[in-house]
Amino acid sequence: MAERATEARHMHSDGLHARGASVVLGQLLDAQLTALAQVRGALAAIEAAADAGAAALGRGGKMGYCGAGSSGLMALADCLELAGTFGIPPAQTPMLFAGGAGALLHMTGGVEDDPALAAADFRASGLAAGDVVLCLSASGTTPYTLEVARLARAAGVTVAGFANVPASPLLALSDIAVCIETGPEVVNGSTRMGAATAQKVALNMLSVLVGIRLGHVHDGYMVNVVADNAKLTDRAARIVSALSGAGMDAARAALSHSGGAVKPAVLIAAGAAPEAARAALDASGGHIGPALAGLER
């Protein structure tokens, strides 16, 4: 345990308790920023993981998430956002979290050491050959996550492993190794800090790239957003208006004709009939740019 970089002593650890609050907060912030900067070195691997995930989702498969403890929470936070932000059905993004829902309210360490639990969760996830699973572990040694990675590899599932320690077992098991070497934590071993911050940002970036690859992001707009509350309904109308050039009344009318779906509503507001809008999107693989360009010809 002591040999892991995530368990080593940070240069600001000694005497931390005796410093003034402003000094402590500044050093904690500096440590977070230093950890975050390490994500840049993993950009190529993050891109590869995003491309694999988008390819699986695009053919109707799954992109699962897996983790325990703080890493599991980072994975869960990203996983839960995919449906609302990009309209990706939750059934396509299973979450394997050590301990399940009960561990979210009372996190216990023992569940992350249970390979039988990992095996049961993997079976329940429905992940199969051609799918992708994003496995997160700060140390790269978490037994639950390693067991999921092993089972996934054996089943033909592509494993993208995210770890904060180079040459760790998870990275060795992975088809795509995403190493974000964040080093020691100011509070020694508290990987909910620098390591988790870096993991969450890496996942934010990955899921946005997945959304772009699937055609769910256009000009920075969430064009596959699920408008299930007042805020998002208004956002959907503003997106339709901005991309089609139509006014807000026309945008809302188009959304009513598309059942609230933004992509066809953009085309309808730009002058297409509802059936033609859906046909254009089918032809473009769900990407709104080529569909709009086709209307303009």
Residue, then its C-alpha position, 0 to 999 in steps of 0.5 A: m500500500a505504501e508504495r503506491a504513489t496515491e499513498a505517498r506523502h505530499m510535500h504539503s502534508d507535514g504540518l498541514h493541521a497547524r497552518g492558517a486556513s487561507v494557507v491550507l485552502g490555497q495549498l489544497l487548490d494548488a494540489q487540485l490544479t496540479a492533478l488536473a493538469q495531468v489529464r492533458g497527457a492522457l488526451a490520446a487515450i481519452e479520445a480512443a476510449a470515447d471513439a470506442g464508446a461512441a462506436a458501441l453506442g452507435r450500433g445499439g450496444k452499451m458503454g458501461y461504467c465501473g468503479a468503487g468508492s470515490s472512483g465509482l462516484m465519479a463514474l456514476a456522476d458521468c453515467l447519470e448525465l448521459a440520458g438528460t444531456f445527450g438523450i442516450p437511453p440508460a439501458q445502454t449505459p449500465m453502472l457497476f458500482a461496488g455495493g450498489a445503491g445502498a453504498l451510495l448512502h453509507m459507503t463501506g470499504g468491504v464491498e470493493d474487495d468482493p470479486a463475487l459481487a463484481a461477477a454478479d454485477f457484471r452478469a446483471s449489466g448485460l455487457a457483451a461482446g462489442d460493448v465497452v466498459l469504463c473501469l475506474s480505480a485511483s490506485g489501479t488495484t481495486p479488486y472489484t474493478l479488476e474483476v469486472a475488467r477481467l470478466a469483460r475482457a473474457a466476454g469480448v467487451t473492450v475495457a478502458g481503464f482509468a487509473n492514477v498510478p502508472a503500471s498498475p494492474l488495471l492499466a495492464l488489463s485494459d485494452i485502452a489504458v488511461c493513466i492520469e498520474t496525479g501523485p500523492e494527495v495532501v491528505n495522504g491517500s484521500t483520492r477523492m481529491g486530486a485523483a477523483t478531480a482528474q478522473k471526473v474531468a477526464l470523463n466529462m471530456l470523454s462523454v462530450l466527445v462521445g456526444i459529438r461522435l454520435g451527432h448529439v452535439h452541434d455548434g456546442y448545443m445539446v441537440n439530443v437533449v431530453a426536455d423533461n422540465a421547464k428549464l430544458t423545454d425552454r433550452a430546447a426552443r432556444i436551440v431550435s431557434a438558434l440553429s434554424g434561424a426561426g423565431m421562438d414561436a416557430a421553434r416551439a411549434a416545430l417542437s410540438h410537431s417533433g414530439g419535443a425532439v430537437k433535431p427534427a424540430v430544427l429541420i422543421a423550423a428551417g422549412a422541412a416537413p416532419e416526415a422529410a426531417r426524420a428521413a434526412l436525419d436517418a440519411s445523415g446518421g443522426h447528424i444535424g449538420p449534413a441534414l441542414a445542408g441538404l435543406e439549403r441545396 
